[in-house]
Structures are given as C-alpha cells and as structure tokens.
Amino acid sequence: MASYAKELEIAQLAVQRAAILTKRVFHEKAKGTVDKNDKSPVTIGDFGAQALIIAALRHHFPEDEIVAEEEAAQLRQDDKLKTQIWDLAQIAQRLGITRPRVRMDSQSKYGSIARGAGDIYLRLPVSASYQEKIWDHAAGDLIVREAGGHVTDIAGQRLDFSVGRTLAKNKGVVAAPAAVHAEVLKVVQEVLNQKTAA
C-alpha cells in the first residue's frame, strides 16, 4: 500500500496557509464578494485560499491534475443566468411534509440525512443546461450512502463523479433514507413531468 505522508504534509501546510488568509479576509470590511452562475457567493478569500492550495500542490506535484471549485473567469465576467424555480411545495405536500424547509449548506443537509435528523435533500435542475459541481456533492453522497441512505439523480441513477468538474451525466439530486427514497423519487418525477407538460 502506498504511503501518502508527503501528500498529507503538503496538503496540511497549504490548508493552514489558506486558513490564515481567509481569517484575515474575514476581518476586512470589504470582502469582495461576487455571485457565481449558480447564485452562490464567492469571496476574495475563497479565490485566495484556492490559489494558495493549488500553488502548493502544483509546486510539489506538477504532474497531478487539479479540480477546483472557483474559476478565475468569475472575476472577469458578470453573466446573469435565467433560471427556472420549481415549486417544491407541491412535492412536500404530496409527501405529507408539513414542517418548513431548513436553509443550510448542502453538506450539512447530507449530514442531517445520514444521521437521521433530516428526511429529504433535493436539488432540482434550474435549467436544461445547468450541471451540478462535483465538490458540492461528492462527500455528502458518500456519507449518506455509508449511512445506508440513497443518493441519485432525478432519473434514479447514481451520481457519476468520473466525468470532470460537473455531474454532466446527471440531472438534479435526490437524497433520502433508503426506506423513503423510492417514494420521494417517484413524486419528484411526477411533479417534474407535470411541470414539463404544462
């Protein structure tokens, strides 16, 4: 079995440097936030932390491929995407969900499902061309599946992390405990089919 001691040491040092940078940026008054195409915010600290980590990895492992979340193109453009918002209330109503939704980071939602504190995590396609990013789902997918839950796309297929930066072979995400996943998936498909037919 290969030892990854050098890789671990380099990664830990790079993350420590990135953490120092992000703490400094956090305490600045002007944080330089921009919105990405998926409408999530990214700060100068995000770009800086990523740049420090990539620089360290490229210096020590120049042959390795690196997949990173933030793209520098975001600093050079301000595209406004037209998005379609799906009516999640209809899905919740059909499933008998009466509690209000909880807004939190996607990884926290996956964690809630894995530990039994949440029931459903849905990411429905916002447009025909939108592709989910792998870093938003890889860890959560693994955690939910290891806890016995299911994570699929809206067609019921496992998420495919093998095609680059995005889940290009998948549309949307449906994560739920194994006992209810099939029912949730069925209702999601029914609602999306109705929306498409309308």
Secondary structure, 3 states (H helix, E strand, C coil): CCCCHHHHHHHHHHHHHHHHHHHHHHCCCCCCCEECCCCCEECHHHHHHHHHHHHHHHHHCCCCCCCCCCCCHHHHCCCCCCCCCCCHHHHHHHHCCCCCCCCCCHHHHHHHHHCCCCCCEEECCCCCCCCCEHHHCHHHHHHHHHCCCEEECCCCCECCCCCCCECCCCCCEEEECHHHHHHHHHHHHHHHHHHHHC
